[in-house]
Amino acid sequence: MVFTGVKGFDSYSATMGVFFRRFQNLETIKSVSFPDLQTINTAYAMSNAFYKCAGITSVDMGSLTSISASNALNSCFYECTSLTSVDMGSLTTVNATNAMSQCFYNCTSLTSVDMHSLTTLNGGGSIFYGTTALESLDFPALTTLGDGSSLF
């Protein structure tokens, strides 16, 4: 995992599960990248991890393919008000209770989201609630939207 704009370190490594509420309200983080993250299968792994980190402008989870743990990304980027772009282009399956609920809640600058490979969304409520700047949101591969899953 790589963060930019953080004084004192350029990169941060940790095992999944320890990101729970790890960086809340840290406004100096400018970007977040998980270049090798393919699967999240630990409950609450990144729940509230970057909650109200107002300086984050981009998130790259481009190699993430599946989320299979409850609350894994619940409120992960909640009110990251400078966030403009998210790459989750390889994500195909979200299948766990509240896995992505409110993940991008009130990210008011978010304009671009790449989730073009997503086929199954079962576990996300109000994922993009309050993302008033979204210009386009395209899920061309989405075939299954499970009970309780909602985008807005």
DRENDO-1510 file (C-alpha; in Angstrom, 1 decimal, always signed):
<recs>
REC; n; res; u; v; w
REC; 1; MET; +0.0; +0.0; +0.0 .
REC; 2; VAL; +1.3; +3.4; -0.9 .
REC; 3; PHE; +0.2; +6.8; +0.4 .
REC; 4; THR; +1.4; +10.1; -0.9 .
REC; 5; GLY; +1.5; +13.4; +1.0 .
REC; 6; VAL; +2.1; +11.8; +4.4 .
REC; 7; LYS; +4.9; +13.4; +6.4 .
REC; 8; GLY; +7.4; +10.9; +7.8 .
REC; 9; PHE; +6.7; +8.0; +5.4 .
REC; 10; ASP; +6.0; +7.4; +1.8 .
REC; 11; SER; +4.7; +3.9; +2.1 .
REC; 12; TYR; +2.9; +1.9; +4.7 .
REC; 13; SER; +2.7; -1.9; +5.0 .
REC; 14; ALA; +0.4; -3.8; +7.2 .
REC; 15; THR; -1.6; -7.0; +7.3 .
REC; 16; MET; -5.3; -6.8; +6.5 .
REC; 17; GLY; -7.5; -6.4; +9.5 .
REC; 18; VAL; -5.4; -3.7; +11.1 .
REC; 19; PHE; -6.7; -0.9; +8.9 .
REC; 20; PHE; -10.0; -0.7; +10.9 .
REC; 21; ARG; -10.2; +3.0; +11.8 .
REC; 22; ARG; -6.5; +3.4; +11.2 .
REC; 23; PHE; -6.2; +6.7; +9.5 .
REC; 24; GLN; -9.5; +8.5; +10.4 .
REC; 25; ASN; -9.4; +12.3; +9.9 .
REC; 26; LEU; -5.8; +12.3; +8.7 .
REC; 27; GLU; -6.0; +15.1; +6.2 .
REC; 28; THR; -2.4; +14.9; +4.8 .
REC; 29; ILE; -2.9; +11.7; +2.8 .
REC; 30; LYS; -3.3; +12.7; -0.9 .
REC; 31; SER; -3.7; +9.3; -2.6 .
REC; 32; VAL; -4.1; +5.7; -1.6 .
REC; 33; SER; -2.9; +2.8; -3.7 .
REC; 34; PHE; -3.1; -1.0; -3.1 .
REC; 35; PRO; -1.1; -2.3; -6.1 .
REC; 36; ASP; -1.2; -6.0; -5.0 .
REC; 37; LEU; -4.5; -6.3; -3.2 .
REC; 38; GLN; -6.7; -8.9; -4.9 .
REC; 39; THR; -9.1; -10.2; -2.3 .
REC; 40; ILE; -10.6; -8.8; +1.0 .
REC; 41; ASN; -11.8; -11.7; +3.1 .
REC; 42; THR; -11.4; -10.3; +6.6 .
REC; 43; ALA; -14.4; -8.8; +8.3 .
REC; 44; TYR; -14.0; -5.0; +9.0 .
REC; 45; ALA; -10.7; -5.1; +7.2 .
REC; 46; MET; -10.8; -1.5; +6.1 .
REC; 47; SER; -14.0; -0.3; +7.8 .
REC; 48; ASN; -13.7; +3.4; +8.5 .
REC; 49; ALA; -10.0; +3.2; +7.5 .
REC; 50; PHE; -9.9; +6.6; +5.7 .
REC; 51; TYR; -13.0; +8.1; +7.4 .
REC; 52; LYS; -13.1; +11.9; +6.8 .
REC; 53; CYS; -9.5; +12.0; +5.3 .
REC; 54; ALA; -10.3; +15.2; +3.4 .
REC; 55; GLY; -7.0; +15.4; +1.5 .
REC; 56; ILE; -7.4; +12.1; -0.5 .
REC; 57; THR; -7.9; +12.8; -4.2 .
REC; 58; SER; -7.5; +9.4; -5.7 .
REC; 59; VAL; -7.9; +5.7; -4.8 .
REC; 60; ASP; -6.3; +2.9; -6.8 .
REC; 61; MET; -7.5; -0.6; -6.0 .
REC; 62; GLY; -7.2; -1.7; -9.6 .
REC; 63; SER; -6.1; -5.2; -8.9 .
REC; 64; LEU; -8.9; -6.0; -6.3 .
REC; 65; THR; -11.1; -8.7; -7.7 .
REC; 66; SER; -13.4; -9.8; -4.8 .
REC; 67; ILE; -14.7; -8.8; -1.5 .
REC; 68; SER; -16.2; -11.6; +0.6 .
REC; 69; ALA; -16.1; -10.4; +4.2 .
REC; 70; SER; -18.8; -8.5; +6.0 .
REC; 71; ASN; -18.2; -4.8; +6.6 .
REC; 72; ALA; -14.9; -5.0; +4.7 .
REC; 73; LEU; -15.1; -1.5; +3.1 .
REC; 74; ASN; -17.9; -0.2; +5.2 .
REC; 75; SER; -17.6; +3.6; +5.4 .
REC; 76; CYS; -13.9; +3.2; +4.2 .
REC; 77; PHE; -13.8; +6.6; +2.4 .
REC; 78; TYR; -16.7; +8.2; +4.2 .
REC; 79; GLU; -16.7; +12.0; +3.6 .
REC; 80; CYS; -13.4; +12.1; +1.8 .
REC; 81; THR; -14.5; +15.4; +0.3 .
REC; 82; SER; -11.5; +15.9; -2.1 .
REC; 83; LEU; -11.7; +12.4; -3.6 .
REC; 84; THR; -12.2; +12.7; -7.4 .
REC; 85; SER; -11.4; +9.3; -8.8 .
REC; 86; VAL; -11.6; +5.6; -7.8 .
REC; 87; ASP; -10.1; +2.7; -9.8 .
REC; 88; MET; -11.7; -0.7; -8.9 .
REC; 89; GLY; -11.7; -1.8; -12.5 .
REC; 90; SER; -10.9; -5.5; -11.8 .
REC; 91; LEU; -13.5; -5.9; -9.0 .
REC; 92; THR; -15.9; -8.6; -10.1 .
REC; 93; THR; -17.7; -9.8; -7.0 .
REC; 94; VAL; -18.9; -8.2; -3.7 .
REC; 95; ASN; -20.7; -10.9; -1.7 .
REC; 96; ALA; -21.0; -10.2; +2.0 .
REC; 97; THR; -23.2; -8.3; +4.4 .
REC; 98; ASN; -22.5; -4.6; +4.3 .
REC; 99; ALA; -19.3; -5.2; +2.5 .
REC; 100; MET; -19.3; -1.8; +0.8 .
REC; 101; SER; -22.1; +0.0; +2.6 .
REC; 102; GLN; -21.5; +3.8; +2.6 .
REC; 103; CYS; -18.0; +3.2; +1.2 .
REC; 104; PHE; -18.0; +6.6; -0.7 .
REC; 105; TYR; -20.7; +8.3; +1.4 .
REC; 106; ASN; -20.7; +12.1; +0.9 .
REC; 107; CYS; -17.6; +12.1; -1.3 .
REC; 108; THR; -18.8; +15.3; -2.8 .
REC; 109; SER; -16.0; +15.8; -5.3 .
REC; 110; LEU; -16.1; +12.2; -6.7 .
REC; 111; THR; -16.6; +12.4; -10.5 .
REC; 112; SER; -15.0; +9.2; -11.8 .
REC; 113; VAL; -15.5; +5.6; -10.7 .
REC; 114; ASP; -14.2; +2.6; -12.6 .
REC; 115; MET; -16.0; -0.6; -11.7 .
REC; 116; HIS; -16.5; -1.9; -15.2 .
REC; 117; SER; -15.8; -5.6; -14.3 .
REC; 118; LEU; -18.3; -5.8; -11.5 .
REC; 119; THR; -20.8; -8.6; -12.1 .
REC; 120; THR; -22.2; -9.3; -8.6 .
REC; 121; LEU; -23.1; -6.7; -5.9 .
REC; 122; ASN; -24.5; -8.4; -2.9 .
REC; 123; GLY; -23.6; -6.4; +0.2 .
REC; 124; GLY; -23.6; -2.7; -0.4 .
REC; 125; GLY; -26.1; -0.2; +0.9 .
REC; 126; SER; -25.9; +3.5; -0.1 .
REC; 127; ILE; -22.4; +3.0; -1.6 .
REC; 128; PHE; -22.4; +6.4; -3.4 .
REC; 129; TYR; -24.9; +8.3; -1.2 .
REC; 130; GLY; -24.2; +12.1; -1.4 .
REC; 131; THR; -21.7; +11.9; -4.3 .
REC; 132; THR; -23.3; +14.9; -5.9 .
REC; 133; ALA; -20.4; +15.5; -8.5 .
REC; 134; LEU; -20.6; +12.0; -10.2 .
REC; 135; GLU; -20.5; +12.6; -13.9 .
REC; 136; SER; -20.9; +9.0; -14.9 .
REC; 137; LEU; -21.2; +5.6; -13.3 .
REC; 138; ASP; -21.2; +2.6; -15.5 .
REC; 139; PHE; -21.5; -1.0; -14.6 .
REC; 140; PRO; -21.7; -2.8; -18.0 .
REC; 141; ALA; -21.0; -6.3; -16.5 .
REC; 142; LEU; -23.4; -6.1; -13.5 .
REC; 143; THR; -25.9; -9.0; -13.7 .
REC; 144; THR; -26.7; -9.5; -10.0 .
REC; 145; LEU; -27.8; -6.8; -7.5 .
REC; 146; GLY; -28.6; -8.6; -4.3 .
REC; 147; ASP; -31.3; -7.8; -1.7 .
REC; 148; GLY; -30.3; -4.8; +0.4 .
REC; 149; SER; -27.8; -3.6; -2.1 .
REC; 150; SER; -28.2; +0.0; -3.3 .
REC; 151; LEU; -25.9; +2.4; -5.0 .
REC; 152; PHE; -27.4; +5.7; -3.7 .
</recs>
